[in-house]
Amino acid sequence: MTYTAAKAKAREIDRLLRADDPRFAGEVHMIHEEGTEFKLKYSFAEDLDEQYVAIYTEHHGFFVYDKEDLTVLHRITKEAPK
């Protein structure tokens, strides 16, 4: 899959997400290969294929990364509040 195809796939998934999706109770912490750290609350990450991962956020859209560009991808799953 190319980056363009991965981004299109992530966009289609994002288009169907609702703010009350229980997966948004989690958070994602990632460190990019050059050292940038990014921690997103109310988000979740899903593999798009063996090369790309998408991070979906409740209010800030989505991001697509090549897994080789990330030194850390920590997915924290939490139960949605009742």
Secondary structure, DSSP 8 states (H G I E B T S, - for coil): --HHHHHHHHHHHHHH--TT-GGGGSEEEEEETTS-EEEEESEEEEESSSSEEEEEESSS-EEEEEGGGEEEEEEE------
